[in-house]
Amino acid sequence: MTNNHIKAAILGGALAMLGGAIQAGATSPSDPEPLAYVYHVENRGATLPPPPLPTMGNLPLIGPLPDPFTWANDPLDMGGTRSTSATDWSRHRSQILAQIQNYEIGTKPAVDPSQVTASYATNTLTVITTVGTNSLTLTCAVSLPTGSGPFPVVIGIQRPDGSLPSIAFDSRNIASVTFLHNQVTTYNRPKNTDPFFQLYGPAQNTRNTGQYAAWAWGISRVIDGLYQMTNSLPLDLDHIAVTGCSYAGKMALFAGAMDERVALTVAQESGGGGDTSWRYSHTETNKVETLEHTSNVWFAKQMFQFGNSYVSFLPEDHDELMALCAPRALYVTGNTNYTWLSNPSAFVCDEAAEKIYQTLGIGDRFGFNVDGGHQHCMFPHDQTNDLAYFLDKFMLGKTSLSSTITTYPPNYSNIDYAGWTAWWGTTNAAFPGGATNAISQAIDAETAPILGAIWKY
């Protein structure tokens, strides 16, 4: 049984809190199109100045979730330049994107359009990316609805629709493209001889580049191919979705977060490293996918210096990974049948991501459902209406629809998720009650409810 809260989207709201304050030294103009549903470039922030990326010894300890609206050169906002203005979000997004690549997954290389060629024949999209004398070939099965189109399109990881029910797409005349990740780097067994690392090695290798950077790069190359095939494929490239479940849910999240041509990301049951908070997960007493226990091939080796009690030095967390999708749409799910997924952490992190979307005035573009009672990656009936809303609004263009969806178990109401973001907008990175480190706070019985440290499933 769940509490399903359908809340009216907060339009406007905190947009005017701090006006147009910007990072000192920023030279680019404010974003002229801050809240579009989708964009036609992979990364609009590619030309923005890179943020400072200190070594761990020079990073501040932030026990709660870092404030996504401060600037990288002043994460505690001591200079008072914090900005919640939508016109500054593309700068915030660019800085968070740089941090996640630097500290977690490694670099997702930029690609010049001249390096990519595409062709389409016998229901197969072929995309070839050439760097120097090496090339990488992606072959993707394409399924088109009956009719002339143009059709919205979903990129499913390993399967046409990921782990979502095909009827949800077929009944809406949504085309599908299948991304096969082993064509980029082999799942769980990366080698420097894999196609991606042949393109970018030895500078990028299996130590400094996690598979999620490579796989996200691969999905972006599929999108490059779709953009080249507009005369051959009747697709509506204003409405591209990406989806996957479990490890592929993480992959979908990274791919959608890092490519602004994706209008909708659906990340199912992604667990640790997906829609959960590294910080919160470390406070749980159950065995969950914490930073130090996730795969050291999916993520870059440099991330693991932030394991255990060092997690509070990580300058970002995964509410900010999810927020990279903003202002585009994102729907994420959990599954309380599986402790490893760290569902209380997902709940706290999802609520924080919702707060970011609401602050930007676009709360109806994000939703989450942490339910149970079903097998891993088996789509449950109670998510049907959620998925219908996201597909109808963000794939079919029914923009008059508006709901913000948050579904979670009744006992999660005892988790004070707000304590993890209460400090945002201040200069004191502390929990309510004054604790500054989530790890030390977890042993304080009086404050344990804030951390949700005693949940068992």
C-alpha positions, -999 to +999 in steps of 0.1 A: +000+000+000+013+034-009+006+071-004+003+086-038+004+124-036-005+142-069+004+177-062-003+207-084+029+220-101+043+251-085+048+276-114+071+304-108+076+302-070+111+306-060+124+319-094+126+354-081+143+346-048+178+358-057+172+372-092+200+369-117+230+365-094+258+347-113+291+332-107+319+357-104+339+358-136+312+341-157+313+357-192+284+340-210+250+357-213+220+344-193+202+315-210+176+329-234+156+297-234+159+284-199+128+262-195+123+245-229+110+210-230+140+199-251+170+213-270+186+205-303+222+203-291+238+177-269+253+201-244+244+238-245+270+245-218+300+231-238+314+266-243+310+278-208+341+283-186+350+251-168+344+252-130+372+247-104+376+210-096+396+208-064+413+176-052+395+159-023+419+175+002+407+209-009+370+202-009+347+213+020+329+187+041+291+189+033+272+164+054+237+171+040+230+172+002+251+200-015+232+231-026+226+228-063+221+266-067+255+277-053+284+280-076+314+256-078+338+283-066+317+290-036+297+259-025+288+274+009+277+307-007+299+328+015+300+354-013+262+356-015+260+348-053+237+318-050+210+320-078+178+301-082+170+320-114+159+298-143+181+318-166+212+307-146+203+270-146+223+262-177+254+274-159+246+254-128+240+224-150+273+228-168+292+230-135+274+199-120+280+180-152+317+188-150+318+177-114+301+144-120+325+136-148+355+146-129+347+129-096+325+099-106+325+086-141+353+102-161+350+123-193+323+118-218+342+130-249+328+157-271+323+147-307+324+169-338+295+162-363+320+155-390+332+125-371+298+107-373+282+091-404+249+072-404+228+051-427+195+032-425+185+000-442+164-031-435+151-016-402+186-010-389+203+023-381+241+021-385+262+049-369+300+051-374+321+074-353+357+079-364+385+094-343+418+095-361+424+061-377+399+042-354+362+039-357+333+025-336+302+011-352+267+010-336+239-011-352+205-004-338+173-022-346+145+003-355+108-004-351+084+021-368+046+023-362+023+021-392+017+054-409+037+083-423+048+099-390+067+118-378+068+095-347+082+102-313+110+077-305+122+058-275+158+045-272+156+013-252+187-002-236+192-038-248+155-041-257+132-018-278+114-004-249+138-012-221+118-029-194+087-009-199+055-024-214+056-022-252+018-015-254+025+019-237+045+028-268+027+009-295-007+024-285+008+059-289+026+053-322+060+057-306+089+043-326+117+024-309+155+022-313+175-005-295+209+005-280+233-025-275+259-013-249+285-040-256+292-024-290+308+004-269+323-014-240+315-049-227+292-050-197+311-056-164+343-066-183+358-035-198+391-036-215+413-010-231+408-029-263+371-022-263+359+000-292+353+031-270+388+029-254+404+023-288+389+056-300+400+076-270+429+057-254+454+058-239+443+092-225+410+076-215+412+041-201+395+017-178+409+033-148+400+070-153+368+064-173+338+044-160+315+025-183+287+049-177+306+077-194+312+054-224+277+041-226+262+076-223+285+087-251+272+057-272+236+067-267+245+103-278+260+089-310+227+070-317+210+104-314+235+119-338+226+092-362+189+099-359+196+136-366+214+126-398+185+103-410+157+129-410+151+122-448+150+084-443+133+080-409+100+097-401+109+105-366+099+135-344+132+145-328+116+169-305+103+139-286+132+114-279+130+093-247+156+070-232+149+041-208+164+012-190+162-007-157+186-017-129+222-011-141+205+000-174+184+024-153+215+041-142+227+041-178+195+057-189+198+083-162+233+092-171+225+093-208+194+115-204+211+138-179+241+143-202+223+149-235+199+178-238+183+163-270+165+138-248+130+151-239+121+123-214+142+099-193+126+070-176+151+053-151+136+022-135+149+007-102+184+022-108+195+017-072+229+030-059+246+052-084+213+060-099+185+080-082+199+073-047+221+096-026+256+084-020+255+103+014+222+089+026+230+053+015+261+053+036+240+059+068+218+029+062+223-002+084+211-026+057+234-039+030+228-015+001+247-002-029+269+024-013+296+043-031+323+020-019+303-011-028+291-002-063+309-015-094+345-002-099+342-006-136+309+012-141+324+042-123+359+056-126+385+046-101+389+081-088+353+081-074+363+055-047+385+079-028+351+092-015+341+059+000+330+054+036+333+085+058+348+105+030+315+106+011+306+140+026+335+156+007+320+147-027+309+181-041+277+168-056+252+140-051+226+123-072+197+147-067+220+169-088+226+141-114+188+139-118+186+177-119+209+176-150+178+165-168+160+197-160+143+215-175+136+183-194+114+155-180+124+127-157+106+098-141+123+074-117+112+043-098+123+021-069+113-013-056+111-020-019+112-057-024+149-053-030+170-039-001+201-035-022+184-007-042+185+015-011+150+027-015+149+050+015+179+067-001+160+070-034+131+086-016+153+112+001+172+119-031+140+120-052+124+145-029+155+167-032+154+164-070+117+174-068+127+204-048+151+215-075+124+211-102+099+229-081+123+258-074+127+262-112+089+263-115+087+230-134+076+205-108+053+187-132+083+176-153+096+152-125+081+123-108+090+093-087+074+060-076+090+039-048+067+010-045+070-028-040+052-061-045+068-070-078+098-086-093+129-065-102+123-048-135+088-061-139+066-031-146+039-029-119+003-019-126+003+010-101+028+028-123+006+027-154-010+061-149+024+076-141+039+064-173+009+074-193+012+110-180+049+112-189+044+097-223+013+118-231+028+151-220+065+148-230+063+124-260+029+133-275+032+170-267+000+172-246+016+201-226-017+212-209-014+181-186+002+189-153+009+167-123+038+162-099+039+125-089+055+113-057+046+077-046+062+060-016+054+036+012+034+049+042+062+043+067+086+065+047+066+094+061+088+090+092+119+098+072+127+135+075+138+139+040+136+177+043+165+176+068+189+168+040+181+200+021+171+224+049+204+242+048+200+252+011+200+290+008+222+294+039+259+293+045+257+266+072+260+231+057+244+214+087+214+192+095+186+205+117+200+204+152+235+214+141+252+182+131+275+188+101+284+152+091+257+126+083+281+098+093+286+110+128+249+120+131+238+084+123+250+072+157+230+098+176+198+080+186+179+113+189+186+123+153+185+089+137+150+095+123+164+123+102+188+098+086+163+069+084+191+047+097+170+019+111+149+008+081+147-030+074+130-046+044 
